[in-house]
Amino acid sequence: MCEANAYLKDGVEEVLFMEAVDIIEPHDEGLKLVDIYGKQKFIRASIKDMNLLNHRIVLEKG
Amino acid sequence: MCEANAYLKDGVEEVLFMEAVDIIEPHDEGLKLVDIYGKQKFIRASIKDMNLLNHRIVLEKG
């Protein structure tokens, strides 16, 4: 399975925000994330970088 | 492997822009994409949506 974990950058730390993310949709105000179970989260953040082979998405606020 | 293909939305069509994308880094002016072989492409576009289980990233210009 090719889901990824989304981390929110908080200073120098990266805090796990959501596991097993399948879908990411940027919107004007932030990002909608949907995990493989269909659970949705919305966050006022943008994508800082992502590395699909490492299953890793880093988000940053604002 | 969990790489994805990046498509660029062009009107109603979605045209393959880059295969086997591993890394995506948004910058002020656009996106840097790096494929699993290390090849880099830069595009003045943003992420419209992505679906990791389908290995599919859709970009849009501007």
Backbone of each chain as nested JSON, in Angstrom:
{
  "chains": [
    {"id": "A", "residues": [
      {"number": 1, "name": "MET", "atoms": {"N": [0.855, -1.19, 0.0], "CA": [0.0, 0.0, 0.0], "C": [0.891, 1.241, 0.0]}},
      {"number": 2, "name": "CYS", "atoms": {"N": [0.425, 2.27, -0.655], "CA": [1.278, 3.431, -0.87], "C": [0.792, 4.683, -0.162]}},
      {"number": 3, "name": "GLU", "atoms": {"N": [0.071, 4.481, 0.9], "CA": [-0.299, 5.636, 1.705], "C": [0.942, 6.227, 2.351]}},
      {"number": 4, "name": "ALA", "atoms": {"N": [0.802, 7.428, 2.907], "CA": [1.942, 8.101, 3.531], "C": [1.505, 8.682, 4.873]}},
      {"number": 5, "name": "ASN", "atoms": {"N": [2.464, 8.972, 5.712], "CA": [2.172, 9.662, 6.963], "C": [2.427, 11.143, 6.786]}},
      {"number": 6, "name": "ALA", "atoms": {"N": [1.534, 11.956, 7.318], "CA": [1.67, 13.403, 7.213], "C": [2.141, 13.958, 8.55]}},
      {"number": 7, "name": "TYR", "atoms": {"N": [3.215, 14.72, 8.506], "CA": [3.802, 15.336, 9.691], "C": [3.646, 16.841, 9.577]}},
      {"number": 8, "name": "LEU", "atoms": {"N": [3.399, 17.49, 10.697], "CA": [3.299, 18.948, 10.728], "C": [4.561, 19.51, 11.355]}},
      {"number": 9, "name": "LYS", "atoms": {"N": [5.235, 20.347, 10.593], "CA": [6.483, 20.941, 11.079], "C": [6.16, 21.967, 12.152]}},
      {"number": 10, "name": "ASP", "atoms": {"N": [6.791, 21.821, 13.305], "CA": [6.555, 22.717, 14.439], "C": [7.927, 23.1, 14.971]}},
      {"number": 11, "name": "GLY", "atoms": {"N": [8.456, 24.22, 14.485], "CA": [9.83, 24.579, 14.837], "C": [10.775, 23.581, 14.19]}},
      {"number": 12, "name": "VAL", "atoms": {"N": [11.628, 22.987, 15.019], "CA": [12.547, 22.002, 14.458], "C": [11.939, 20.608, 14.462]}},
      {"number": 13, "name": "GLU", "atoms": {"N": [10.816, 20.448, 15.153], "CA": [10.214, 19.123, 15.244], "C": [9.178, 18.893, 14.155]}},
      {"number": 14, "name": "GLU", "atoms": {"N": [8.934, 17.641, 13.878], "CA": [7.861, 17.268, 12.958], "C": [6.937, 16.317, 13.7]}},
      {"number": 15, "name": "VAL", "atoms": {"N": [5.709, 16.767, 13.903], "CA": [4.753, 16.028, 14.723], "C": [3.778, 15.29, 13.806]}},
      {"number": 16, "name": "LEU", "atoms": {"N": [3.56, 14.023, 14.099], "CA": [2.646, 13.234, 13.268], "C": [1.253, 13.847, 13.305]}},
      {"number": 17, "name": "PHE", "atoms": {"N": [0.715, 14.157, 12.134], "CA": [-0.609, 14.765, 12.059], "C": [-1.656, 13.734, 11.631]}},
      {"number": 18, "name": "MET", "atoms": {"N": [-1.312, 12.877, 10.689], "CA": [-2.281, 11.888, 10.205], "C": [-1.516, 10.732, 9.564]}},
      {"number": 19, "name": "GLU", "atoms": {"N": [-1.948, 9.544, 9.903], "CA": [-1.33, 8.346, 9.323], "C": [-2.116, 7.883, 8.109]}},
      {"number": 20, "name": "ALA", "atoms": {"N": [-1.457, 7.121, 7.267], "CA": [-2.107, 6.394, 6.172], "C": [-2.913, 7.314, 5.262]}},
      {"number": 21, "name": "VAL", "atoms": {"N": [-2.297, 8.433, 4.894], "CA": [-2.982, 9.395, 4.026], "C": [-3.022, 8.857, 2.59]}},
      {"number": 22, "name": "ASP", "atoms": {"N": [-4.186, 8.92, 2.012], "CA": [-4.353, 8.512, 0.619], "C": [-4.479, 9.728, -0.291]}},
      {"number": 23, "name": "ILE", "atoms": {"N": [-5.407, 10.636, 0.066], "CA": [-5.755, 11.75, -0.818], "C": [-5.369, 13.08, -0.173]}},
      {"number": 24, "name": "ILE", "atoms": {"N": [-4.8, 13.959, -0.974], "CA": [-4.503, 15.328, -0.529], "C": [-5.08, 16.287, -1.554]}},
      {"number": 25, "name": "GLU", "atoms": {"N": [-5.886, 17.21, -1.084], "CA": [-6.46, 18.236, -1.962], "C": [-6.189, 19.617, -1.382]}},
      {"number": 26, "name": "PRO", "atoms": {"N": [-5.32, 20.391, -2.01], "CA": [-5.142, 21.771, -1.559], "C": [-6.396, 22.603, -1.838]}},
      {"number": 27, "name": "HIS", "atoms": {"N": [-6.731, 23.468, -0.905], "CA": [-7.807, 24.439, -1.077], "C": [-7.231, 25.812, -0.74]}},
      {"number": 28, "name": "ASP", "atoms": {"N": [-8.011, 26.841, -0.955], "CA": [-7.523, 28.192, -0.686], "C": [-7.052, 28.343, 0.748]}},
      {"number": 29, "name": "GLU", "atoms": {"N": [-7.787, 27.731, 1.637], "CA": [-7.539, 27.956, 3.067], "C": [-6.628, 26.915, 3.689]}},
      {"number": 30, "name": "GLY", "atoms": {"N": [-6.307, 25.861, 2.964], "CA": [-5.485, 24.817, 3.569], "C": [-5.555, 23.536, 2.76]}},
      {"number": 31, "name": "LEU", "atoms": {"N": [-5.421, 22.43, 3.467], "CA": [-5.38, 21.127, 2.812], "C": [-6.455, 20.216, 3.384]}},
      {"number": 32, "name": "LYS", "atoms": {"N": [-7.075, 19.446, 2.504], "CA": [-7.929, 18.352, 2.963], "C": [-7.164, 17.057, 2.787]}},
      {"number": 33, "name": "LEU", "atoms": {"N": [-7.077, 16.29, 3.847], "CA": [-6.416, 14.988, 3.787], "C": [-7.446, 13.906, 4.069]}},
      {"number": 34, "name": "VAL", "atoms": {"N": [-7.367, 12.825, 3.328], "CA": [-8.266, 11.688, 3.541], "C": [-7.392, 10.453, 3.704]}},
      {"number": 35, "name": "ASP", "atoms": {"N": [-7.631, 9.699, 4.773], "CA": [-6.805, 8.512, 4.963], "C": [-7.437, 7.309, 4.246]}},
      {"number": 36, "name": "ILE", "atoms": {"N": [-6.758, 6.161, 4.322], "CA": [-7.206, 4.987, 3.566], "C": [-8.525, 4.433, 4.092]}},
      {"number": 37, "name": "TYR", "atoms": {"N": [-8.944, 4.862, 5.287], "CA": [-10.22, 4.42, 5.843], "C": [-11.348, 5.391, 5.513]}},
      {"number": 38, "name": "GLY", "atoms": {"N": [-10.995, 6.493, 4.847], "CA": [-12.014, 7.462, 4.465], "C": [-12.174, 8.603, 5.45]}},
      {"number": 39, "name": "LYS", "atoms": {"N": [-11.413, 8.577, 6.51], "CA": [-11.495, 9.657, 7.5], "C": [-10.854, 10.916, 6.917]}},
      {"number": 40, "name": "GLN", "atoms": {"N": [-11.525, 12.065, 7.098], "CA": [-11.029, 13.323, 6.542], "C": [-10.546, 14.256, 7.646]}},
      {"number": 41, "name": "LYS", "atoms": {"N": [-9.479, 14.976, 7.345], "CA": [-9.041, 16.065, 8.214], "C": [-8.738, 17.274, 7.354]}},
      {"number": 42, "name": "PHE", "atoms": {"N": [-9.031, 18.437, 7.909], "CA": [-8.699, 19.678, 7.225], "C": [-7.687, 20.421, 8.083]}},
      {"number": 43, "name": "ILE", "atoms": {"N": [-6.698, 20.995, 7.455], "CA": [-5.686, 21.736, 8.218], "C": [-5.273, 22.987, 7.45]}},
      {"number": 44, "name": "ARG", "atoms": {"N": [-5.121, 24.081, 8.192], "CA": [-4.629, 25.325, 7.59], "C": [-3.116, 25.224, 7.491]}},
      {"number": 45, "name": "ALA", "atoms": {"N": [-2.695, 24.565, 6.449], "CA": [-1.268, 24.34, 6.246], "C": [-1.036, 24.13, 4.757]}},
      {"number": 46, "name": "SER", "atoms": {"N": [0.231, 24.102, 4.42], "CA": [0.589, 23.8, 3.03], "C": [1.624, 22.677, 3.037]}},
      {"number": 47, "name": "ILE", "atoms": {"N": [1.849, 22.118, 1.873], "CA": [2.827, 21.036, 1.758], "C": [4.219, 21.651, 1.73]}},
      {"number": 48, "name": "LYS", "atoms": {"N": [5.075, 21.22, 2.636], "CA": [6.464, 21.685, 2.628], "C": [7.278, 20.812, 1.673]}},
      {"number": 49, "name": "ASP", "atoms": {"N": [7.186, 19.54, 1.84], "CA": [7.777, 18.619, 0.874], "C": [7.191, 17.238, 1.078]}},
      {"number": 50, "name": "MET", "atoms": {"N": [7.346, 16.39, 0.086], "CA": [6.904, 15.021, 0.249], "C": [7.86, 14.072, -0.431]}},
      {"number": 51, "name": "ASN", "atoms": {"N": [7.948, 12.905, 0.167], "CA": [8.84, 11.881, -0.334], "C": [8.029, 10.59, -0.36]}},
      {"number": 52, "name": "LEU", "atoms": {"N": [7.608, 10.225, -1.553], "CA": [6.646, 9.122, -1.658], "C": [7.275, 7.777, -1.327]}},
      {"number": 53, "name": "LEU", "atoms": {"N": [8.525, 7.583, -1.72], "CA": [9.155, 6.283, -1.427], "C": [9.335, 6.085, 0.072]}},
      {"number": 54, "name": "ASN", "atoms": {"N": [9.509, 7.19, 0.787], "CA": [9.617, 7.125, 2.246], "C": [8.263, 7.271, 2.935]}},
      {"number": 55, "name": "HIS", "atoms": {"N": [7.176, 7.379, 2.162], "CA": [5.816, 7.475, 2.709], "C": [5.707, 8.654, 3.666]}},
      {"number": 56, "name": "ARG", "atoms": {"N": [6.249, 9.77, 3.285], "CA": [6.42, 10.874, 4.207], "C": [6.001, 12.19, 3.553]}},
      {"number": 57, "name": "ILE", "atoms": {"N": [5.072, 12.875, 4.2], "CA": [4.604, 14.189, 3.757], "C": [4.846, 15.15, 4.91]}},
      {"number": 58, "name": "VAL", "atoms": {"N": [5.493, 16.277, 4.648], "CA": [5.703, 17.269, 5.692], "C": [4.876, 18.506, 5.36]}},
      {"number": 59, "name": "LEU", "atoms": {"N": [4.077, 18.917, 6.329], "CA": [3.211, 20.09, 6.177], "C": [3.774, 21.222, 7.018]}},
      {"number": 60, "name": "GLU", "atoms": {"N": [3.465, 22.446, 6.626], "CA": [3.806, 23.573, 7.5], "C": [2.623, 24.521, 7.58]}},
      {"number": 61, "name": "LYS", "atoms": {"N": [2.456, 25.109, 8.737], "CA": [1.317, 25.992, 9.004], "C": [1.321, 27.213, 8.115]}},
      {"number": 62, "name": "GLY", "atoms": {"N": [0.121, 27.673, 7.808], "CA": [-0.002, 28.95, 7.118], "C": [0.034, 28.84, 5.611]}}
    ]},
    {"id": "B", "residues": [
      {"number": 1, "name": "MET", "atoms": {"N": [6.835, -0.415, -5.103], "CA": [7.325, 0.962, -5.099], "C": [6.139, 1.92, -5.111]}},
      {"number": 2, "name": "CYS", "atoms": {"N": [6.349, 3.034, -4.435], "CA": [5.227, 3.945, -4.21], "C": [5.373, 5.283, -4.923]}},
      {"number": 3, "name": "GLU", "atoms": {"N": [6.138, 5.277, -5.97], "CA": [6.203, 6.477, -6.785], "C": [4.843, 6.729, -7.432]}},
      {"number": 4, "name": "ALA", "atoms": {"N": [4.671, 7.923, -8.002], "CA": [3.399, 8.28, -8.63], "C": [3.659, 8.966, -9.965]}},
      {"number": 5, "name": "ASN", "atoms": {"N": [2.671, 8.977, -10.801], "CA": [2.781, 9.722, -12.047], "C": [2.138, 11.096, -11.878]}},
      {"number": 6, "name": "ALA", "atoms": {"N": [2.813, 12.108, -12.423], "CA": [2.298, 13.476, -12.323], "C": [1.693, 13.883, -13.662]}},
      {"number": 7, "name": "TYR", "atoms": {"N": [0.475, 14.346, -13.6], "CA": [-0.252, 14.79, -14.789], "C": [-0.499, 16.283, -14.675]}},
      {"number": 8, "name": "LEU", "atoms": {"N": [-0.422, 16.954, -15.809], "CA": [-0.69, 18.39, -15.834], "C": [-2.061, 18.613, -16.462]}},
      {"number": 9, "name": "LYS", "atoms": {"N": [-2.921, 19.274, -15.707], "CA": [-4.278, 19.529, -16.19], "C": [-4.226, 20.589, -17.28]}},
      {"number": 10, "name": "ASP", "atoms": {"N": [-4.786, 20.278, -18.405], "CA": [-4.787, 21.188, -19.549], "C": [-6.216, 21.2, -20.091]}},
      {"number": 11, "name": "GLY", "atoms": {"N": [-7.009, 22.165, -19.594], "CA": [-8.428, 22.166, -19.949], "C": [-9.088, 20.95, -19.325]}},
      {"number": 12, "name": "VAL", "atoms": {"N": [-9.773, 20.17, -20.137], "CA": [-10.414, 18.969, -19.577], "C": [-9.463, 17.782, -19.575]}},
      {"number": 13, "name": "GLU", "atoms": {"N": [-8.337, 17.918, -20.273], "CA": [-7.405, 16.795, -20.364], "C": [-6.357, 16.842, -19.255]}},
      {"number": 14, "name": "GLU", "atoms": {"N": [-5.795, 15.7, -18.978], "CA": [-4.671, 15.614, -18.063], "C": [-3.537, 14.921, -18.798]}},
      {"number": 15, "name": "VAL", "atoms": {"N": [-2.458, 15.667, -18.992], "CA": [-1.352, 15.193, -19.818], "C": [-0.224, 14.727, -18.909]}},
      {"number": 16, "name": "LEU", "atoms": {"N": [0.314, 13.551, -19.185], "CA": [1.399, 13.022, -18.362], "C": [2.581, 13.973, -18.405]}},
      {"number": 17, "name": "PHE", "atoms": {"N": [3.026, 14.422, -17.242], "CA": [4.157, 15.353, -17.164], "C": [5.434, 14.628, -16.742]}},
      {"number": 18, "name": "MET", "atoms": {"N": [5.317, 13.737, -15.77], "CA": [6.507, 13.022, -15.289], "C": [6.07, 11.708, -14.66]}},
      {"number": 19, "name": "GLU", "atoms": {"N": [6.791, 10.659, -14.992], "CA": [6.494, 9.353, -14.419], "C": [7.374, 9.101, -13.197]}},
      {"number": 20, "name": "ALA", "atoms": {"N": [6.941, 8.191, -12.364], "CA": [7.753, 7.66, -11.266], "C": [8.294, 8.764, -10.357]}},
      {"number": 21, "name": "VAL", "atoms": {"N": [7.426, 9.681, -9.987], "CA": [7.818, 10.787, -9.114], "C": [7.99, 10.274, -7.674]}},
      {"number": 22, "name": "ASP", "atoms": {"N": [9.102, 10.638, -7.088], "CA": [9.378, 10.279, -5.692], "C": [9.188, 11.49, -4.789]}},
      {"number": 23, "name": "ILE", "atoms": {"N": [9.853, 12.608, -5.148], "CA": [9.897, 13.774, -4.272], "C": [9.183, 14.966, -4.904]}},
      {"number": 24, "name": "ILE", "atoms": {"N": [8.411, 15.668, -4.115], "CA": [7.777, 16.913, -4.559], "C": [8.095, 17.987, -3.538]}},
      {"number": 25, "name": "GLU", "atoms": {"N": [8.626, 19.102, -4.009], "CA": [8.92, 20.239, -3.131], "C": [8.301, 21.491, -3.72]}},
      {"number": 26, "name": "PRO", "atoms": {"N": [7.287, 22.031, -3.091], "CA": [6.74, 23.314, -3.544], "C": [7.715, 24.446, -3.266]}},
      {"number": 27, "name": "HIS", "atoms": {"N": [7.842, 25.344, -4.213], "CA": [8.623, 26.571, -4.048], "C": [7.702, 27.737, -4.389]}},
      {"number": 28, "name": "ASP", "atoms": {"N": [8.197, 28.953, -4.157], "CA": [7.371, 30.124, -4.436], "C": [6.878, 30.131, -5.877]}},
      {"number": 29, "name": "GLU", "atoms": {"N": [7.749, 29.745, -6.762], "CA": [7.441, 29.887, -8.199], "C": [6.839, 28.64, -8.82]}},
      {"number": 30, "name": "GLY", "atoms": {"N": [6.817, 27.557, -8.085], "CA": [6.294, 26.342, -8.686], "C": [6.707, 25.12, -7.896]}},
      {"number": 31, "name": "LEU", "atoms": {"N": [6.857, 24.006, -8.592], "CA": [7.148, 22.742, -7.932], "C": [8.417, 22.13, -8.496]}},
      {"number": 32, "name": "LYS", "atoms": {"N": [9.205, 21.553, -7.621], "CA": [10.308, 20.711, -8.071], "C": [9.892, 19.257, -7.885]}},
      {"number": 33, "name": "LEU", "atoms": {"N": [10.02, 18.486, -8.953], "CA": [9.709, 17.067, -8.886], "C": [10.98, 16.285, -9.173]}},
      {"number": 34, "name": "VAL", "atoms": {"N": [11.178, 15.223, -8.426], "CA": [12.337, 14.357, -8.631], "C": [11.819, 12.938, -8.791]}},
      {"number": 35, "name": "ASP", "atoms": {"N": [12.245, 12.268, -9.857], "CA": [11.746, 10.906, -10.048], "C": [12.652, 9.908, -9.334]}},
      {"number": 36, "name": "ILE", "atoms": {"N": [12.29, 8.64, -9.416], "CA": [13.024, 7.612, -8.659], "C": [14.439, 7.41, -9.184]}},
      {"number": 37, "name": "TYR", "atoms": {"N": [14.736, 7.924, -10.381], "CA": [16.089, 7.811, -10.943], "C": [16.927, 9.048, -10.608]}},
      {"number": 38, "name": "GLY", "atoms": {"N": [16.33, 10.025, -9.92], "CA": [17.061, 11.219, -9.556], "C": [16.912, 12.36, -10.546]}},
      {"number": 39, "name": "LYS", "atoms": {"N": [16.174, 12.133, -11.615], "CA": [15.968, 13.2, -12.597], "C": [15.039, 14.26, -12.006]}},
      {"number": 40, "name": "GLN", "atoms": {"N": [15.395, 15.554, -12.208], "CA": [14.603, 16.643, -11.649], "C": [13.891, 17.42, -12.743]}},
      {"number": 41, "name": "LYS", "atoms": {"N": [12.687, 17.843, -12.437], "CA": [11.977, 18.771, -13.319], "C": [11.384, 19.872, -12.464]}},
      {"number": 42, "name": "PHE", "atoms": {"N": [11.37, 21.072, -13.01], "CA": [10.735, 22.196, -12.332], "C": [9.561, 22.65, -13.193]}},
      {"number": 43, "name": "ILE", "atoms": {"N": [8.459, 22.946, -12.561], "CA": [7.283, 23.399, -13.324], "C": [6.564, 24.509, -12.565]}},
      {"number": 44, "name": "ARG", "atoms": {"N": [6.152, 25.527, -13.315], "CA": [5.362, 26.602, -12.709], "C": [3.919, 26.118, -12.599]}},
      {"number": 45, "name": "ALA", "atoms": {"N": [3.678, 25.374, -11.565], "CA": [2.358, 24.786, -11.365], "C": [2.18, 24.524, -9.883]}},
      {"number": 46, "name": "SER", "atoms": {"N": [0.962, 24.183, -9.519], "CA": [0.684, 23.803, -8.139], "C": [-0.019, 22.45, -8.154]}},
      {"number": 47, "name": "ILE", "atoms": {"N": [-0.094, 21.857, -6.979], "CA": [-0.773, 20.57, -6.865], "C": [-2.27, 20.8, -6.842]}},
      {"number": 48, "name": "LYS", "atoms": {"N": [-2.986, 20.15, -7.75], "CA": [-4.452, 20.254, -7.731], "C": [-5.012, 19.202, -6.776]}},
      {"number": 49, "name": "ASP", "atoms": {"N": [-4.608, 17.987, -6.948], "CA": [-4.94, 16.946, -5.985], "C": [-4.015, 15.767, -6.195]}},
      {"number": 50, "name": "MET", "atoms": {"N": [-3.956, 14.928, -5.195], "CA": [-3.165, 13.717, -5.35], "C": [-3.841, 12.555, -4.666]}},
      {"number": 51, "name": "ASN", "atoms": {"N": [-3.633, 11.389, -5.261], "CA": [-4.232, 10.163, -4.757], "C": [-3.117, 9.123, -4.728]}},
      {"number": 52, "name": "LEU", "atoms": {"N": [-2.605, 8.892, -3.531], "CA": [-1.402, 8.059, -3.428], "C": [-1.669, 6.602, -3.764]}},
      {"number": 53, "name": "LEU", "atoms": {"N": [-2.826, 6.09, -3.376], "CA": [-3.103, 4.681, -3.663], "C": [-3.227, 4.45, -5.163]}},
      {"number": 54, "name": "ASN", "atoms": {"N": [-3.681, 5.47, -5.871], "CA": [-3.767, 5.377, -7.34], "C": [-2.48, 5.856, -8.02]}},
      {"number": 55, "name": "HIS", "atoms": {"N": [-1.492, 6.24, -7.248], "CA": [-0.194, 6.676, -7.806], "C": [-0.385, 7.844, -8.754]}},
      {"number": 56, "name": "ARG", "atoms": {"N": [-1.193, 8.788, -8.349], "CA": [-1.624, 9.824, -9.273], "C": [-1.561, 11.204, -8.627]}},
      {"number": 57, "name": "ILE", "atoms": {"N": [-0.841, 12.108, -9.288], "CA": [-0.742, 13.489, -8.847], "C": [-1.225, 14.351, -10.001]}},
      {"number": 58, "name": "VAL", "atoms": {"N": [-2.129, 15.267, -9.722], "CA": [-2.584, 16.171, -10.779], "C": [-2.104, 17.582, -10.454]}},
      {"number": 59, "name": "LEU", "atoms": {"N": [-1.426, 18.187, -11.428], "CA": [-0.892, 19.538, -11.287], "C": [-1.729, 20.481, -12.119]}},
      {"number": 60, "name": "GLU", "atoms": {"N": [-1.737, 21.753, -11.746], "CA": [-2.349, 22.756, -12.609], "C": [-1.458, 23.963, -12.7]}},
      {"number": 61, "name": "LYS", "atoms": {"N": [-1.454, 24.583, -13.865], "CA": [-0.574, 25.718, -14.126], "C": [-0.899, 26.891, -13.231]}},
      {"number": 62, "name": "GLY", "atoms": {"N": [0.132, 27.668, -12.948], "CA": [-0.06, 28.947, -12.257], "C": [-0.058, 28.814, -10.759]}}
    ]}
  ]
}
